[in-house]
Amino acid sequence: MIAPMNLDRAACYRAIETRDARFDGRLFVAVKTTGIYCRPICPARTPKPENCVFFASAAAAQEAGFRPCLRCRPEISPDLAAWRGTSNTVQRALTLIAEGALDGEADGVDALASRLGLGERQLRRLFREHLGASPIAVAQTRRVLFAKQLLHETRLPMTEVALAAGFGSLRRFNHTFKGLFGRPPRAIRRSVRGAAAAPAGIALSLPHAQPYDWEAMLRFLAARAIPGVEEVADGRYRRSIALEGSQGWIAVTRHKRGDGLVAVIHFPSVKALPGIVARIRRVFDLNADIGAIAAHLAQDARLKPLVAARPGLRVPGAWDGFELAVRAILGQQITVGAARGLAGKLVQRHGQPLAIAGAPASLTHVFPPPEALARADIAALGMPRARAAALAGLAATVAADPDLFGASADLDTATARFRALDGIGEWTAQYIAMRALREPDAFPAADIGLLRALADAEDKRPSPAELLRRAEAWRPWRAYAAIHLWAAEAPPARCPAARFPAVSDVRAAP
C-alpha cells in the first residue's frame, strides 16, 4: 500500500508500467512534458521516469497545475481514501465537503474547521499531510471532475451541468474549464462518443475497488427494506428520497462490466446531485480500500478464513442518520421482520406520499422527517410507551439539531452524544456510527452475534470486555471485522439475509 504523500518513486513507476489496477485511486501520475495527470491504468504510452511526478490525490495533481487526462478519466477512479486509517478527521472533512461544506462560502475553510473542532491552520496541515492539497483545492477538484463526468455520461444542458457541479454561473464554469483543459466544456462534450442519458433520470457510473460482494449487500438491504420507501428486486435497489422540500427516487444496480455500480437519479434539482451521489456512495460503501482492510484483518487467525471466503464484503451504510436511528430503536427486542413491519406502519401513517411521476408503484412514501415524528402519536403503532417516548424525544432533538448525525464529531464524541438520548445505549450508538457516520472502527462489542461467533470449542463465549481487548488488533477496521463475523454464521453460497443481525439480535438499549 502506498502511503499518502510519502510515495516511493520506483514502486510508483512499476505500478504505471504494469498498469496495476490495485493502485487505481491511490496514485496519480502527472507528466511534466504534457501537463496532464492520469490514473495508473491509463492505456496511453508509459512516460519516461524523469518526466513523471506522482501524487496521492487528484486534487494534489490539479493544484500543482496539471489537468486531468481525457482518456483514462480520473473522475471515475475509485475514491479509496487510503489515508483514512491515519486521519479520520480528514475523512470527516471530506464527507462534509462532498455535502457542499465549501460551496460558495468566503470563510468556508474556517467554518469547516470549526465544525470539526479544530483550527483552520491545523485542518490545512492535515490536508497537506494526507492529500497533498488544500481543502479548497480538494473541493474545486471535486467540482471540476464531477462536471466532467456529467459531460461524459449525460446530455444535461451546460447550464445544468454547471449548477450540478456547484459553479455559481455558466460563465465561471466555462472560464474554469477553459483554463484547466485549454478548451470549453462544449468541446469536451463533442469529443465524447455515445454520451447518453437513461430513458428517464440521470444515470451515473459509481466506481469502486475490486472485489465487491454485491449479492451480500443486496441481501442485507433487502432484509431491512422499509415497505413503501425501499425495494430490492431483480438485482436492483430502489428508494424514495426527500431533500430540502423536494422529492425524488433513485435506483442502483451493478454495472454490466462488474467494475462499479450505476445509479439512476430522479430528482427535480440538479444542484442536489453531488450530495445524492455522496449518499449513495456511503450506503454502498464504495470508498472502502477493501484490499488494505482485508490484508489487515487477515492477520487474525479467526478472521483470515472469513475474509478469504468473502473478500469483497462491505459495511452497508444508511441514507440518513435520523432514519437509521429510528429504525434501530424500533427494532429493539423484536425480530428483523417485525421491526421492518413497524417501520412500514410508521411511514404509512406519518410519511409524506411520494408524488413523482414515473416512480415505481412499490415506492409510495418518503420517510417522515423529525419534525413530523416529534408531534406524532407513535405509541399508536403498538409498542411500549417508553420506546415511543424515546422516538419522540429523538425526533425533537434532531429537529432542534439537524447536525446530530453529521460527520463533524469523532467516534467517541459521537457515540457519547447518542448515548445521552433516551432509548439509545452503547450497542445502538455504535451501530449508528458504523452505518450512518461510516466510522470504520465502530464496534458493538455487546452484540450477541459477535460473542457467539467467537465462542470457543466448548461454546464458551467471551465477555464484551474480552471481545473489546481482542478487537484492539483489528483497529482501525473493527466495523469490517464485525460484518465478517456476522456473515460467518452461514456459508457464502446460501447466506440468508436475516443472518446479518439487526438490533433485535443484540442486547438492546433500554
Wavefront OBJ file of the C-alpha trace (Angstrom):
o trace
v 0.000 0.000 0.000
v 1.330 3.423 -0.945
v 1.482 5.814 1.977
v -0.104 9.157 1.120
v 2.410 11.900 0.366
v 5.307 9.521 1.028
v 5.415 7.923 -2.389
v 8.196 5.577 -3.422
v 9.091 6.657 -6.970
v 10.349 3.228 -8.015
v 7.212 1.489 -6.751
v 5.002 4.133 -8.361
v 6.711 3.774 -11.702
v 6.397 -0.018 -11.615
v 2.672 0.435 -10.938
v 2.142 2.607 -14.036
v 4.455 0.440 -16.171
v 2.356 -2.633 -15.402
v -0.930 -0.673 -15.242
v -1.549 -2.271 -11.865
v -5.249 -1.828 -11.029
v -4.509 -2.244 -7.317
v -3.099 1.295 -7.313
v -6.060 2.886 -9.076
v -7.400 5.587 -6.753
v -4.288 5.539 -4.545
v -1.904 7.019 -7.044
v -1.961 9.602 -9.845
v 0.901 10.240 -12.252
v 1.482 13.642 -13.832
v 3.649 14.062 -16.917
v 5.754 17.213 -16.985
v 6.064 17.302 -20.774
v 2.303 17.211 -21.405
v 0.899 18.892 -18.284
v -1.585 16.026 -17.863
v -2.193 13.722 -14.906
v -3.506 10.161 -15.269
v -4.603 7.091 -13.403
v -2.007 4.291 -13.172
v -4.168 2.171 -15.509
v -4.165 4.763 -18.322
v -3.737 2.988 -21.701
v -1.516 5.772 -23.033
v 2.183 5.098 -23.630
v 4.138 4.978 -20.383
v 6.106 8.214 -19.942
v 9.812 8.272 -19.168
v 10.602 8.137 -15.441
v 12.256 11.555 -15.430
v 9.048 13.130 -16.761
v 6.805 11.678 -14.036
v 5.538 13.361 -10.887
v 3.494 11.204 -8.520
v 0.604 12.373 -6.349
v -1.578 10.664 -3.767
v -4.727 12.502 -4.854
v -6.238 14.091 -7.931
v -6.564 17.350 -6.004
v -2.814 17.460 -5.368
v -2.071 16.927 -9.059
v -4.568 19.551 -10.101
v -3.365 22.076 -7.531
v 0.157 21.567 -8.903
v -1.086 22.788 -12.277
v -1.761 19.538 -14.131
v -5.012 18.851 -15.969
v -6.937 15.550 -15.939
v -6.498 13.079 -18.772
v -9.401 12.860 -21.204
v -8.559 9.245 -21.983
v -8.389 7.496 -18.587
v -10.794 9.947 -16.892
v -9.524 10.430 -13.305
v -13.051 11.460 -12.286
v -14.146 7.814 -12.366
v -11.225 6.332 -10.454
v -12.123 4.656 -7.142
v -12.219 7.148 -4.272
v -10.295 4.883 -1.936
v -9.323 7.334 0.789
v -6.240 5.225 1.505
v -5.269 7.620 4.300
v -8.498 7.006 6.224
v -6.967 4.781 8.860
v -4.457 7.529 9.625
v -6.742 10.549 9.829
v -10.438 10.164 10.450
v -10.534 13.938 10.788
v -9.689 14.237 7.094
v -12.311 11.615 6.302
v -14.974 13.580 8.162
v -13.873 16.777 6.450
v -14.150 15.124 3.027
v -17.627 13.879 3.881
v -18.689 17.428 4.726
v -17.034 18.788 1.573
v -18.943 16.232 -0.503
v -22.122 17.540 1.135
v -21.253 21.073 -0.009
v -19.496 22.487 3.063
v -17.135 24.602 0.917
v -19.561 25.606 -1.823
v -19.878 29.366 -2.107
v -18.678 30.352 1.374
v -15.984 33.018 1.668
v -14.912 31.715 5.088
v -15.724 28.103 4.259
v -12.468 26.544 5.449
v -12.656 28.301 8.812
v -16.291 27.243 9.230
v -15.424 23.672 8.231
v -12.578 23.559 10.747
v -14.910 24.858 13.473
v -17.435 22.119 12.731
v -14.650 19.573 13.151
v -13.472 21.125 16.407
v -10.016 22.295 15.299
v -8.285 25.367 13.920
v -8.088 26.345 10.281
v -4.286 26.015 10.173
v -4.471 22.531 11.672
v -7.057 21.454 9.096
v -4.908 22.780 6.262
v -1.891 20.949 7.667
v -3.799 17.657 7.844
v -4.970 18.023 4.259
v -1.404 18.752 3.100
v -0.084 15.777 5.029
v -2.672 13.248 3.871
v -3.850 14.521 0.496
v -1.130 16.891 -0.628
v -3.653 19.652 -1.320
v -5.627 22.330 0.493
v -9.307 21.885 1.421
v -10.282 24.474 -1.209
v -8.280 22.624 -3.878
v -9.995 19.367 -2.942
v -13.436 20.976 -3.210
v -12.601 22.618 -6.547
v -11.202 19.374 -7.946
v -14.336 17.501 -6.921
v -16.480 20.096 -8.671
v -14.443 20.015 -11.877
v -14.235 16.224 -12.033
v -17.940 15.810 -11.275
v -18.767 18.286 -14.049
v -16.507 16.340 -16.390
v -18.318 13.114 -15.517
v -21.647 14.785 -16.294
v -20.280 15.938 -19.649
v -19.189 12.405 -20.482
v -22.162 10.436 -19.172
v -25.241 12.642 -19.574
v -26.869 15.024 -22.013
v -27.675 17.649 -19.425
v -27.602 21.213 -20.815
v -24.423 23.123 -19.995
v -26.216 25.419 -17.546
v -27.474 22.420 -15.564
v -24.023 20.781 -15.596
v -22.575 23.985 -14.149
v -25.241 24.169 -11.429
v -24.987 20.477 -10.588
v -21.221 20.735 -10.140
v -21.506 23.715 -7.804
v -20.393 26.508 -10.127
v -22.122 29.791 -9.416
v -22.648 30.620 -13.087
v -22.168 29.247 -16.579
v -19.552 31.930 -17.210
v -17.463 30.785 -14.245
v -17.886 27.175 -15.344
v -16.665 27.937 -18.869
v -13.753 30.015 -17.568
v -12.601 27.250 -15.187
v -12.756 24.560 -17.835
v -11.009 26.602 -20.475
v -8.225 27.438 -18.043
v -7.801 23.818 -16.992
v -8.311 21.953 -20.255
v -7.478 24.629 -22.788
v -10.914 24.184 -24.340
v -14.515 24.980 -23.337
v -16.874 22.337 -21.912
v -18.758 22.059 -25.207
v -15.581 20.914 -26.943
v -15.117 18.166 -24.354
v -18.688 17.002 -24.860
v -18.284 16.999 -28.657
v -15.279 14.714 -28.248
v -17.334 12.143 -26.336
v -18.805 9.342 -28.363
v -22.177 7.980 -27.377
v -22.814 10.255 -24.390
v -26.285 9.247 -23.316
v -28.809 9.554 -20.573
v -31.132 6.966 -19.131
v -34.659 6.924 -20.637
v -35.669 8.884 -17.530
v -33.476 10.321 -14.820
v -29.728 10.864 -14.748
v -27.553 7.754 -14.942
v -24.060 7.961 -13.454
v -21.349 5.362 -13.003
v -20.065 4.846 -9.450
v -16.634 3.194 -9.427
v -15.240 1.101 -6.600
v -12.227 -1.038 -5.893
v -12.483 -4.759 -6.517
v -13.658 -7.125 -5.198
v -17.227 -6.159 -4.279
v -19.769 -8.590 -2.806
v -22.863 -7.124 -4.475
v -25.098 -10.060 -3.581
v -24.317 -9.780 0.135
v -25.019 -6.040 0.036
v -28.405 -6.606 -1.612
v -29.304 -9.346 0.894
v -28.540 -7.031 3.781
v -30.573 -4.165 2.356
v -33.452 -6.419 1.278
v -33.870 -7.797 4.808
v -34.331 -4.262 6.130
v -36.123 -2.561 3.232
v -38.949 -0.398 4.600
v -42.180 -1.100 2.683
v -43.176 1.948 0.680
v -39.718 3.545 0.949
v -37.299 0.879 -0.299
v -37.337 -2.111 -2.593
v -34.796 -4.707 -3.659
v -35.850 -6.632 -6.758
v -34.215 -8.056 -9.892
v -30.716 -7.170 -8.724
v -31.639 -3.525 -8.169
v -32.078 -1.333 -5.102
v -34.655 1.464 -5.247
v -35.733 4.002 -2.661
v -37.628 7.264 -2.334
v -35.713 10.337 -1.204
v -36.592 13.789 0.130
v -34.132 16.666 0.349
v -34.774 20.318 1.163
v -38.502 20.126 0.482
v -38.245 18.195 -2.806
v -38.953 14.536 -3.507
v -37.380 12.009 -5.826
v -36.187 8.439 -6.084
v -33.068 6.510 -7.001
v -32.282 3.108 -8.478
v -28.880 1.435 -8.057
v -27.650 -1.661 -9.833
v -24.360 -3.274 -10.734
v -22.634 -2.090 -13.882
v -22.768 -4.691 -16.633
v -18.949 -4.697 -16.698
v -18.878 -5.531 -12.974
v -16.332 -2.819 -12.176
v -18.732 -0.438 -10.442
v -22.355 0.446 -9.821
v -24.769 2.554 -11.841
v -27.163 4.956 -10.143
v -30.198 6.411 -11.908
v -31.305 9.541 -10.083
v -34.745 11.108 -10.430
v -34.748 14.470 -8.657
v -36.033 17.899 -9.711
v -32.969 19.916 -8.636
v -29.639 19.268 -10.348
v -27.918 21.182 -7.539
v -28.654 18.238 -5.259
v -26.806 15.733 -7.477
v -23.390 15.816 -5.726
v -24.993 15.291 -2.311
v -27.188 12.464 -3.623
v -24.196 10.735 -5.215
v -22.213 11.112 -1.972
v -25.044 9.488 -0.008
v -25.309 6.606 -2.465
v -21.573 6.001 -2.207
v -21.902 5.874 1.583
v -24.884 3.485 1.510
v -22.960 1.039 -0.680
v -19.554 1.659 0.955
v -17.885 2.442 -2.347
v -14.916 4.330 -0.902
v -13.505 1.415 1.088
v -9.929 0.390 0.361
v -11.076 -3.200 0.577
v -7.660 -4.686 -0.246
v -5.934 -2.879 2.619
v -8.769 -3.753 5.006
v -8.707 -7.434 4.057
v -4.914 -7.630 4.407
v -5.078 -6.117 7.885
v -7.915 -8.300 9.178
v -6.412 -11.465 7.681
v -3.565 -11.197 10.182
v -6.029 -12.539 12.777
v -6.318 -16.328 12.662
v -10.086 -16.281 13.288
v -10.803 -13.648 10.655
v -8.433 -14.906 7.961
v -10.733 -17.664 6.578
v -13.757 -15.354 6.793
v -12.037 -12.654 4.750
v -10.889 -15.262 2.222
v -14.467 -16.564 1.894
v -15.951 -13.094 1.347
v -13.147 -10.822 0.152
v -15.497 -8.111 -1.117
v -17.789 -7.817 1.911
v -18.605 -4.190 2.766
v -20.268 -2.410 5.674
v -23.717 -1.297 4.437
v -24.358 2.357 5.126
v -27.535 4.350 5.641
v -29.228 7.036 3.595
v -29.931 9.200 6.638
v -28.751 9.116 10.238
v -32.116 10.021 11.733
v -33.877 7.342 9.712
v -31.358 4.721 10.832
v -31.668 5.733 14.488
v -35.472 5.437 14.284
v -35.171 2.006 12.717
v -32.676 0.907 15.356
v -34.957 1.926 18.227
v -37.999 0.357 16.538
v -36.108 -2.927 16.267
v -35.172 -3.292 19.912
v -36.149 -6.677 21.356
v -38.136 -7.798 18.279
v -37.311 -9.721 15.118
v -35.910 -8.180 11.956
v -39.189 -8.786 10.141
v -41.276 -7.256 12.919
v -39.047 -4.179 13.002
v -39.394 -3.816 9.250
v -43.169 -4.044 9.563
v -43.261 -1.394 12.296
v -41.155 0.925 10.163
v -43.592 0.390 7.292
v -46.548 1.334 9.507
v -44.678 4.412 10.708
v -44.095 5.524 7.126
v -47.677 4.868 6.039
v -49.099 6.931 8.919
v -46.607 9.760 9.151
v -44.603 9.804 5.927
v -45.494 12.099 3.046
v -46.873 10.345 -0.068
v -44.397 10.185 -2.931
v -45.810 12.394 -5.663
v -43.344 11.794 -8.502
v -44.494 10.791 -11.970
v -42.913 7.576 -13.180
v -41.862 6.310 -9.741
v -42.194 2.534 -9.191
v -45.541 1.524 -7.730
v -43.723 -0.039 -4.757
v -42.382 3.369 -3.662
v -45.346 5.154 -2.130
v -43.935 7.421 0.605
v -40.825 9.221 1.796
v -39.531 8.611 5.300
v -41.067 11.109 7.757
v -38.832 13.997 8.824
v -38.032 14.559 12.517
v -40.497 17.457 12.726
v -43.372 15.155 11.757
v -42.443 12.415 14.237
v -41.855 14.876 17.075
v -45.582 15.652 17.133
v -46.900 12.211 16.130
v -48.669 9.663 18.325
v -46.062 6.940 17.798
v -47.394 4.727 20.593
v -50.485 4.071 18.471
v -48.319 1.859 16.248
v -48.297 -0.744 19.002
v -45.097 -0.644 21.040
v -44.062 0.015 24.630
v -44.752 3.614 25.663
v -41.126 4.079 26.768
v -39.947 3.207 23.272
v -42.489 5.538 21.673
v -41.351 8.299 24.017
v -37.723 7.618 23.079
v -38.599 8.008 19.376
v -40.483 11.246 20.035
v -37.562 12.570 22.054
v -35.099 11.599 19.317
v -37.231 13.350 16.693
v -37.468 16.537 18.790
v -33.706 16.542 19.382
v -32.876 16.137 15.685
v -35.436 18.779 14.714
v -33.609 21.198 17.030
v -30.121 19.993 15.996
v -30.120 18.750 12.359
v -26.366 18.069 12.560
v -26.755 15.480 15.327
v -25.930 12.672 12.894
v -23.477 14.724 10.857
v -19.860 13.814 10.259
v -18.351 16.578 12.394
v -17.560 14.566 15.553
v -15.097 11.734 16.144
v -16.300 8.246 17.075
v -16.074 8.634 20.857
v -17.709 12.071 20.866
v -20.485 10.986 18.513
v -21.362 7.808 20.406
v -21.358 9.689 23.726
v -23.772 12.209 22.204
v -26.045 9.400 21.005
v -25.980 7.593 24.370
v -27.199 10.764 26.046
v -30.548 10.269 24.288
v -33.277 8.150 25.879
v -33.536 4.723 24.268
v -30.019 4.652 22.823
v -27.434 2.522 24.569
v -23.872 1.622 23.620
v -24.842 -1.015 21.026
v -27.255 1.274 19.206
v -24.779 4.167 19.324
v -22.045 2.031 17.768
v -24.464 0.667 15.165
v -25.454 4.208 14.138
v -21.797 5.241 13.957
v -20.982 2.196 11.845
v -23.728 2.637 9.280
v -24.731 6.309 9.317
v -21.424 8.000 10.137
v -19.368 5.463 8.164
v -16.963 5.091 11.085
v -14.739 2.139 10.086
v -13.728 1.478 13.694
v -17.214 1.450 15.237
v -17.739 -1.812 17.087
v -20.797 -3.037 19.070
v -18.878 -5.261 21.471
v -22.001 -6.395 23.370
v -23.570 -7.860 20.235
v -24.728 -11.422 20.813
v -23.864 -12.451 17.255
v -20.265 -11.310 17.652
v -19.906 -13.010 21.026
v -21.386 -16.214 19.613
v -19.096 -16.106 16.570
v -16.042 -16.046 18.832
v -17.148 -18.831 21.170
v -14.513 -21.475 21.868
v -14.751 -25.202 21.170
v -16.824 -25.684 24.322
v -19.222 -22.916 23.217
v -17.956 -20.557 25.892
v -18.442 -17.008 24.690
v -16.138 -14.123 25.561
v -17.467 -11.241 27.600
v -17.901 -7.861 25.870
v -14.788 -6.632 27.696
v -12.795 -9.634 26.471
v -14.061 -9.078 22.934
v -13.003 -5.437 23.057
v -9.495 -6.435 24.115
v -9.246 -8.928 21.273
v -10.615 -6.400 18.790
v -7.783 -3.968 19.551
v -5.727 -5.788 16.905
v -8.449 -5.147 14.325
v -8.257 -1.350 14.582
v -8.941 0.811 12.634
v -11.251 -1.591 10.769
v -13.317 -3.137 13.571
v -16.602 -2.425 11.729
v -15.418 -4.655 8.887
v -14.392 -7.343 11.344
v -17.930 -7.203 12.758
v -19.582 -7.586 9.363
v -17.385 -10.618 8.597
v -18.222 -12.243 11.921
v -21.935 -11.591 11.428
v -21.815 -13.097 7.950
v -19.913 -16.152 9.147
v -22.957 -17.935 10.525
v -23.892 -19.347 7.128
v -21.853 -20.496 4.105
v -21.320 -17.800 1.443
v -23.384 -19.586 -1.201
v -26.544 -19.695 0.893
v -26.129 -16.974 3.481
v -29.703 -15.839 4.261
v -30.313 -12.146 4.674
v -31.703 -12.493 8.163
v -28.412 -13.855 9.477
v -26.983 -10.366 9.369
v -28.126 -9.118 12.772
v -30.352 -6.153 13.347
v -30.994 -4.509 16.684
v -33.319 -7.366 17.587
v -30.331 -9.733 17.691
v -28.405 -7.805 20.316
v -28.570 -6.868 23.945
v -30.536 -3.780 23.085
v -30.544 -0.449 24.786
v -33.391 0.179 27.249
l 1 2 3 4 5 6 7 8 9 10 11 12 13 14 15 16 17 18 19 20 21 22 23 24 25 26 27 28 29 30 31 32 33 34 35 36 37 38 39 40 41 42 43 44 45 46 47 48 49 50 51 52 53 54 55 56 57 58 59 60 61 62 63 64 65 66 67 68 69 70 71 72 73 74 75 76 77 78 79 80 81 82 83 84 85 86 87 88 89 90 91 92 93 94 95 96 97 98 99 100 101 102 103 104 105 106 107 108 109 110 111 112 113 114 115 116 117 118 119 120 121 122 123 124 125 126 127 128 129 130 131 132 133 134 135 136 137 138 139 140 141 142 143 144 145 146 147 148 149 150 151 152 153 154 155 156 157 158 159 160 161 162 163 164 165 166 167 168 169 170 171 172 173 174 175 176 177 178 179 180 181 182 183 184 185 186 187 188 189 190 191 192 193 194 195 196 197 198 199 200 201 202 203 204 205 206 207 208 209 210 211 212 213 214 215 216 217 218 219 220 221 222 223 224 225 226 227 228 229 230 231 232 233 234 235 236 237 238 239 240 241 242 243 244 245 246 247 248 249 250 251 252 253 254 255 256 257 258 259 260 261 262 263 264 265 266 267 268 269 270 271 272 273 274 275 276 277 278 279 280 281 282 283 284 285 286 287 288 289 290 291 292 293 294 295 296 297 298 299 300 301 302 303 304 305 306 307 308 309 310 311 312 313 314 315 316 317 318 319 320 321 322 323 324 325 326 327 328 329 330 331 332 333 334 335 336 337 338 339 340 341 342 343 344 345 346 347 348 349 350 351 352 353 354 355 356 357 358 359 360 361 362 363 364 365 366 367 368 369 370 371 372 373 374 375 376 377 378 379 380 381 382 383 384 385 386 387 388 389 390 391 392 393 394 395 396 397 398 399 400 401 402 403 404 405 406 407 408 409 410 411 412 413 414 415 416 417 418 419 420 421 422 423 424 425 426 427 428 429 430 431 432 433 434 435 436 437 438 439 440 441 442 443 444 445 446 447 448 449 450 451 452 453 454 455 456 457 458 459 460 461 462 463 464 465 466 467 468 469 470 471 472 473 474 475 476 477 478 479 480 481 482 483 484 485 486 487 488 489 490 491 492 493 494 495 496 497 498 499 500 501 502 503 504 505 506 507 508 509 510
